Amino acid sequence: MGLLEHKRDPATEQTAAGYPELKAMGTTFLFTEDEKEILRRLAGQVAEISERPDMKEKKELWRLHNDLKTDRPVVFIDPENGWNECIPASTLQCREPLARVWEMALRKQIFWAEKMRDDKVIEPYFDVPYSYWDSGWGVPLEKIGGENGGSYIVKQAIEEYERDFQKLHHPRYTIDWTESDRVMNLAHEIFDGILKVRRKNTWWWTLGLCWDYVNLRGMEDFMCDFIAEPEWAERMLDLLCEGKLQMLDDLEKGGLLAQNTEGTYVGSGGFGFTDEIPRVEEGQTVTTQDMWGFCDSQETVSMNPELYGEFILPRHKKILERFALTCYGCCEPFDPRWSYVKQLPNLRRVSVSPWADWSKVPEYLGKDYIASVKPMPTPLAMPVMNEDVVRRDCRRAVEETRGGICEFIMKDNNTLGNQPKNAVRWVEIMREEIARVYG
């Protein structure tokens, strides 16, 4: 069966971690000479872009921004699933599944620089993740629906606590070193002399606990447990928190962590460039104290702040105290629970979602935290984007948050209405509104 006859092309899996899991790709590792040459040519373009003066300027801007030394706003867009419209799978030249994933990754870097022209820094690296197994929490996780990026519900894995809780255990990772080295050697063969090949795995997007809780209990019972089953909710959260901490211990002891203090996406918006976390020299072991950490709790958006403070906050504190700098939040509004959120250790970046009160940024976050401000992605999903709506949203974002240290982030795009120019135009409009207010 040919690649494009498969139900899912791995090159279209636009994950927060950067790549789909290697074991799900069906790769043969057998790239043709033409495929290798295609990848080398694209890598050469990425390398050339990375040396441009504006990339050095953007890197310095992110560093000053993250270190709270400038109030010049930063702009970043990640079209997410919209990438499949910016770079349709049908336009990829490689056929082998892993080669297609690598081709997509390189073409995205080029598109960012040449088309969207936000503040994304293009770096001269090619990062290779590990091939591994994740044992999970001890029970199979199932979803009903979700085809083609649509909505889904979670099929309960823990239906009755008295019966099912004992099935749970902490997740453990097992590295397939043979396969991992095979991928690394292939990357060296193709990219050496063009891009620096690095071993770098993104082991988590969030270290928050609620996503895992919902996947085990379903959204309805997750919401009810804090009132109807508070003792079991405490036990569940303790187990999830201990599992996350055990995972961090295992990754540290195994020497499997890599710093996220350069052009790595951290939190739910922004990059990790900073002088406040010392650089770990190559060959030295990275610990969580050398990294940014991130927790969110968007699944509790309908709960009152006191429940977040009672149940979630104490566990998030245990996790985030291990990190040098930390980020909080995704789609949940930060302002109703700010009295709790500001207690998180080493907090630096706070998500200011479309549902937050943006006018609270100067008062609550001021110059002490980064406000990761996210205008609504909906207008970009239209085949004909209403630029007046986009401009009004961008203008409000800039005007209401002035007085903070802001980054303006466009994300959560399930579609661009089959119009990649929507992403390009959003960046232009946002820059125009920033210039109007900041000069």
Residue pairs with C-beta under 8 A, 6 or more apart in sequence:
3 9
3 95
3 96
3 97
3 100
4 89
6 26
9 89
9 97
9 100
10 20
10 24
10 25
10 26
10 97
10 98
10 100
10 101
11 89
11 92
11 97
11 100
11 101
11 103
11 104
12 84
12 89
12 104
13 19
13 20
13 101
14 80
14 81
14 83
14 84
16 202
16 205
16 265
17 129
17 202
17 205
18 105
18 127
18 129
18 202
19 101
19 105
19 129
20 101
22 98
22 129
22 131
22 179
22 183
23 131
23 133
23 176
25 97
25 98
25 101
26 97
27 96
27 97
27 98
28 96
28 97
29 98
29 182
29 183
29 186
30 96
31 39
31 94
31 96
31 98
31 99
31 186
31 190
32 95
32 96
34 93
35 93
35 94
35 95
35 96
35 99
36 189
36 190
38 93
38 94
38 99
38 103
39 94
39 99
39 102
39 103
39 106
39 190
39 191
40 190
40 191
40 194
42 103
42 106
42 107
42 110
43 106
43 126
43 190
43 191
43 194
43 195
44 194
45 106
45 110
46 106
46 109
46 110
46 122
46 124
46 195
47 124
47 194
47 195
49 55
49 109
49 110
49 113
49 114
49 122
50 122
50 123
50 124
51 124
52 113
55 113
55 121
55 122
55 123
58 119
58 120
58 121
59 121
59 263
59 273
61 70
61 72
61 74
61 119
62 74
62 119
62 121
62 270
62 271
62 273
63 273
63 274
63 275
64 70
64 72
65 72
65 74
65 370
65 405
65 407
66 270
66 271
66 272
66 273
66 274
66 276
66 325
66 348
66 349
66 370
67 274
67 275
67 276
68 348
68 367
68 368
68 370
68 405
70 405
71 367
71 404
71 405
71 406
71 438
72 438
73 398
73 406
73 407
73 408
73 434
73 438
74 119
74 270
74 406
74 407
74 408
75 118
75 119
75 407
75 408
75 427
75 430
75 431
75 434
76 118
76 119
76 120
76 269
76 270
76 271
76 407
76 408
76 409
76 410
77 116
77 118
77 409
77 410
77 411
77 423
77 426
77 427
78 265
78 409
78 410
78 411
78 413
79 85
79 86
79 410
79 413
79 416
79 420
79 423
80 411
80 412
80 413
80 414
81 149
81 413
81 414
81 415
82 380
82 413
82 414
82 415
82 416
82 420
82 423
83 104
83 108
85 415
85 416
85 417
85 418
85 419
85 420
86 108
86 111
86 115
86 416
86 420
86 423
87 104
87 107
87 108
87 111
89 100
92 100
92 103
92 104
92 107
93 103
94 100
94 102
94 103
98 183
109 122
112 118
112 120
112 122
113 120
113 122
115 420
115 423
115 424
116 423
116 424
116 427
117 424
117 427
118 427
120 271
121 263
121 271
121 273
123 262
123 263
124 195
124 196
125 195
125 196
125 197
125 198
125 200
125 263
126 187
126 191
126 195
126 196
126 197
126 198
127 198
127 199
127 200
128 183
128 184
128 187
128 197
128 198
128 199
128 200
129 199
129 200
129 201
129 202
130 175
130 176
130 180
130 199
130 201
130 256
131 175
131 176
131 179
131 180
131 183
132 173
132 174
132 175
132 176
132 180
133 173
133 174
133 176
134 171
134 172
134 173
135 169
135 171
135 172
135 173
135 174
136 171
137 157
137 168
137 169
137 170
137 171
137 212
137 216
137 243
138 167
138 168
138 169
139 157
139 158
139 164
139 167
139 168
139 216
140 157
141 154
141 157
141 215
141 216
142 154
142 155
142 157
143 152
143 153
143 154
143 155
144 152
144 153
144 154
144 155
145 151
145 152
145 153
146 152
149 414
153 218
153 219
154 214
154 215
154 217
154 218
154 219
155 218
156 216
156 217
156 218
156 221
157 164
157 215
157 216
157 217
158 164
158 165
158 167
158 168
158 216
158 217
158 236
161 229
161 232
161 235
165 232
165 235
165 236
168 216
168 239
170 239
170 242
170 243
170 246
170 247
171 243
171 247
172 246
172 247
172 250
173 203
173 247
173 250
173 251
173 254
173 256
175 254
175 256
184 197
184 199
187 197
188 197
191 197
198 258
199 258
200 258
200 264
201 256
201 258
202 264
203 247
203 251
203 256
203 257
204 247
204 294
205 294
206 268
206 294
206 295
206 296
206 330
207 244
207 293
207 294
207 295
207 319
207 320
208 294
208 295
208 296
208 297
208 316
209 237
209 240
209 241
209 244
209 295
209 297
209 312
209 315
209 316
210 222
210 296
210 297
210 298
210 299
210 300
210 312
211 299
212 240
212 243
213 222
213 236
213 237
213 240
213 299
214 222
214 299
216 236
217 225
217 236
219 299
222 299
223 302
223 303
225 232
225 233
225 236
226 233
226 303
226 307
226 311
233 311
234 311
237 311
237 312
237 315
238 315
240 315
241 315
241 318
241 319
244 319
245 318
245 319
245 322
248 288
248 319
248 322
250 256
251 257
252 285
252 286
252 287
252 288
255 285
255 286
257 285
257 286
257 287
257 288
257 290
257 291
258 286
259 272
259 277
259 279
259 280
259 286
259 290
259 291
260 266
260 272
260 291
260 292
261 272
261 273
261 274
261 277
261 279
261 290
261 291
261 292
262 271
262 272
262 273
263 271
263 272
263 273
264 271
264 272
265 271
265 272
266 272
266 292
266 294
266 327
266 349
267 292
267 294
267 327
267 328
267 329
267 349
267 351
267 372
268 294
268 296
268 327
268 329
268 330
268 351
268 372
268 409
268 411
269 349
269 351
269 372
269 374
269 407
269 409
269 411
270 327
270 349
270 370
270 372
270 407
270 409
272 292
274 325
276 324
276 325
277 290
277 291
277 292
277 324
277 325
278 290
280 286
280 290
288 322
288 323
289 322
289 323
289 324
290 324
291 323
291 324
292 323
292 324
292 325
292 326
292 327
292 348
292 349
293 319
293 320
293 322
293 323
293 325
293 326
293 327
293 346
294 326
294 327
294 328
295 316
295 319
295 320
295 326
295 327
295 328
295 344
296 328
296 329
296 330
296 332
296 351
297 308
297 312
297 316
297 329
297 332
298 329
298 330
298 331
298 332
300 307
300 308
300 312
300 332
301 331
301 332
301 333
301 355
305 336
305 337
305 339
305 340
308 337
308 340
309 337
309 339
309 340
313 340
313 343
313 344
316 328
316 344
317 343
317 344
317 345
320 326
320 344
320 345
320 346
320 347
321 345
321 346
323 345
323 346
324 346
325 346
325 348
325 349
326 344
326 345
326 346
326 347
326 348
326 349
327 347
327 348
327 349
327 350
327 351
327 372
328 334
328 341
328 344
328 347
328 349
328 350
328 351
329 341
329 350
329 351
329 352
329 353
329 372
330 351
330 353
331 351
331 353
331 354
331 355
331 412
332 351
332 353
332 355
333 353
333 355
333 356
333 357
334 341
334 350
334 351
334 352
334 353
334 356
334 364
335 356
335 357
335 360
335 364
338 360
338 364
341 347
341 350
342 364
347 369
348 369
348 370
349 369
349 370
349 372
350 365
350 369
350 370
350 371
350 372
351 372
351 374
352 358
352 361
352 365
352 371
352 372
352 373
352 374
352 401
353 374
354 374
354 375
354 376
358 373
358 396
358 397
358 400
358 401
359 400
359 401
361 371
361 373
361 400
361 401
361 403
361 404
361 406
362 401
362 402
362 403
362 404
365 371
365 404
365 405
366 403
366 404
367 404
367 405
369 404
369 405
370 405
370 406
370 407
371 401
371 404
371 405
371 406
371 407
372 407
372 409
373 397
373 401
373 406
373 407
373 408
373 409
374 408
374 409
374 410
374 411
374 412
375 390
375 393
375 394
375 397
375 408
375 410
375 430
376 393
377 410
377 411
377 412
377 413
379 385
379 386
379 389
379 390
379 393
379 422
380 390
380 410
380 413
380 416
380 417
380 422
380 423
380 426
381 413
381 414
381 415
381 416
381 417
382 417
382 422
383 417
383 418
383 419
384 417
384 419
385 417
385 419
385 422
385 425
387 425
387 429
390 425
390 426
390 429
391 429
391 432
391 433
394 408
394 426
394 429
394 430
394 433
395 433
395 436
397 408
397 433
398 406
398 408
398 430
398 433
398 434
398 436
398 437
398 438
399 437
402 437
402 438
408 430
408 434
410 423
410 426
410 427
410 430
413 423
416 422
416 423
